[in-house]
Amino acid sequence: AQTVTQSQPEMSVQEAETVTLSCTYDTSESDYYLFWYKQPPSRQMILVIRQEAYKQQNATENRFSVNFQKAAKSFSLKISDSQLGDAAMYFCAYRSPIITSGTYKYIFGTGTRLKVLA
Amino acid sequence: EAGVVQSPRYKIIEKKQPVAFWCNPISGHNTLYWYRQNLGQGPELLIRYENEEAVDDSQLPKDRFSAERLKGVDSTLKIQPAELGDSAVYLCASSLDGVGDTQYFGPGTRLTVL
């Protein structure tokens, strides 16, 4: 069974500094998707960044980038130049390929709470 | 563009009572998801719709939970009867299609069962 593990329940970063959030996953599939979602307090969850497993190049979205290590099944998120608005819960998610019945698995980790210190 | 709309935002009920949640996805999004998010946890998928069809309801506790998506747009998730352990945030999300596409989440309904 696929699993997603976020081993850091909470992280802190100084404003303007860089922080890396860890995520590991387990799957026997070779073609899948990985996501990082941000959930600010009492606000909607939004997508931060996504990575297709077949792409070797790491995804980047402005100050957010990932380090995708397929063999190690690791998918960390790096936030550069941290801002106060980055404070939120961050969830790593895995989406399996579609199986013959048309279904797929979408699995979230337990989240990492990021605090940004002024 | 309007986002995913959910109502109510908060609901407090006593155990054994029924409760229903409503979701209006982003216009044009064919895929709709219902998740349950327990405190301090990530969302867990309950059911996924492709248009009107429930294509994955394997995690839906069918003895007390039901869902429908009439006309392939709005959706309702119902719990009857509610139990104490059902207290959670119920999230609705939608995507253009289900093939690796980005999910857009609603604000959720926080359910408290007393």
HADDOCK unambig.tbl for C-alpha pairs under 7 A between the chains (distance, minus, plus):
assign (segid A and resid 33 and name CA) (segid B and resid 100 and name CA) 6.42 0.50 0.50
assign (segid A and resid 43 and name CA) (segid B and resid 107 and name CA) 6.15 0.50 0.50
assign (segid A and resid 44 and name CA) (segid B and resid 105 and name CA) 6.23 0.50 0.50
assign (segid A and resid 44 and name CA) (segid B and resid 106 and name CA) 5.98 0.50 0.50
assign (segid A and resid 44 and name CA) (segid B and resid 107 and name CA) 4.70 0.50 0.50
assign (segid A and resid 45 and name CA) (segid B and resid 105 and name CA) 5.75 0.50 0.50
assign (segid A and resid 46 and name CA) (segid B and resid 104 and name CA) 6.63 0.50 0.50
assign (segid A and resid 46 and name CA) (segid B and resid 105 and name CA) 6.76 0.50 0.50
assign (segid A and resid 91 and name CA) (segid B and resid 42 and name CA) 6.87 0.50 0.50
assign (segid A and resid 103 and name CA) (segid B and resid 55 and name CA) 6.51 0.50 0.50
assign (segid A and resid 103 and name CA) (segid B and resid 56 and name CA) 5.97 0.50 0.50
assign (segid A and resid 108 and name CA) (segid B and resid 42 and name CA) 5.34 0.50 0.50
assign (segid A and resid 108 and name CA) (segid B and resid 43 and name CA) 6.16 0.50 0.50
assign (segid A and resid 109 and name CA) (segid B and resid 42 and name CA) 5.57 0.50 0.50
assign (segid A and resid 110 and name CA) (segid B and resid 40 and name CA) 6.94 0.50 0.50
assign (segid A and resid 110 and name CA) (segid B and resid 41 and name CA) 4.67 0.50 0.50
assign (segid A and resid 110 and name CA) (segid B and resid 42 and name CA) 4.64 0.50 0.50
assign (segid A and resid 111 and name CA) (segid B and resid 41 and name CA) 6.73 0.50 0.50
assign (segid A and resid 111 and name CA) (segid B and resid 42 and name CA) 6.19 0.50 0.50
